[in-house]
Amino acid sequence: MTDNKIKKKRGWEFWIDRGGTFTDVVACTPQGHLKTLKLLSENPGQYQDAAVYGIQKFLSALKSHVREVDSVKMGTTVATNALLQHRGEPTLLVITEGFRDALRIGYQERPDIFALDIRLPQMLYKEVAEVKERISAKGEIIRSLDEEALQNSLIAALERGINSVAIILLHGYRFPQHEKRAATLARQLGFKQVSVSHETSPLMKFVTRADTTLMDAYLSPVLDRYVSDVRSGLNNILETSPLMFFMQSHGGLARADHLRGKDSVLSGPAGGVVGMVQTATSAGFEKLIGFDMGGTSTDVSLFEGHYERTDSALIGGVRVTAPMMQIHSIAAGGGSILKYESSRLQVGPESAGAFPGPACYRNSGPITVTDANVYL
């Protein structure tokens, strides 16, 4: 642990970077001292949640009489890793009839123009329900919403265990009456996550709007569960619940109850960029290249006197429209699994995570990049 002193605080403050493999905890004591701790993000034999365990460890180890925590601020790669490894919530895509394949067709882009074997990105939705409805670009009701058919499709999805739904209807960003009614039906039937395009991404371009809304439905439940687990863990060790903030993709903080999947896919990497810039500029550097390699992903960024931001990006093969740092993130980290397939050695995108972790962690984990480094 390191021990530096900054201005005095009333209560504890915790700043946490929760990665897919490691969790870093920085604590500021009521006396103004800084302490740091590094933990495995998953360690079932020792604790349920690394962030909560880290906070508890500081409060108990220093035998402090002050157990009041002012705030907990976190950056997390929970959403990033869920997207890169396709481990989000099983999601139903509700879309205007005739547009079932719109997201798979996309913009017919060819990243590798000479490739003979064209590999389309894996879709985030598990099932598709086409809705009989149509609103023109001028707002005219060409075909009324068939609520009975939609309700039957929603009930069937619920019976198959799907609890998240993304609703994207043609021209819904401007004339949302059909989307609003579809969302009301979904909520009444008991869907736990309902993402609607006119609320999530009220912009033109049907495919991009649909991709963003689908990503929100796919990732929000994952984030909600994590936030709920952290809050529950803190309530067990603290007398009062502290303020909780999470880093968003654009580098700003949001209250935990305002966190959404589409805004958090680069939560962890954005924190790394902000940290890099603050550290390097204080040392007099103004032009920076960031290379942040973790256990699950690697993030590359650029800084030339100002933060590089964008309102759209392609992350893990998925288009998303939301304010975010300009970061290139790939599923390659120390925990990326090595495998021999198609007559060649391949890396990732699957990761061994913190548990079981790489083989050298001695938890019967797979061979990873970390193991290759240890061997070399």
Secondary structure by P-SEA (a helix, b strand, c coil): cbbbbcccccbbbbbbbbcccbbbbbbbcccbbbbbbbbccccccccccaaaaaaaaaaaaaccccccccccccccaaaaaaaaaccccbbbbbbcccccccccccccccccccccccccccccccbbbbbccccccccccccccaaaaaaaaaaaaaaacccbbbbbccccccccaaaaaaaaaaaaacccbbbbcccccccccaaaaaaaaaaaaacaaaaaaaaaaaaaaaaaccccccbbbbbccccccccccccccccccaaaaaaaaaaaaaaaaaacccbbbbbbbccccccccccccccccccccccccccccccccccccccccccbbbbbccccccccccccccccccccccccccccaaaaaaac
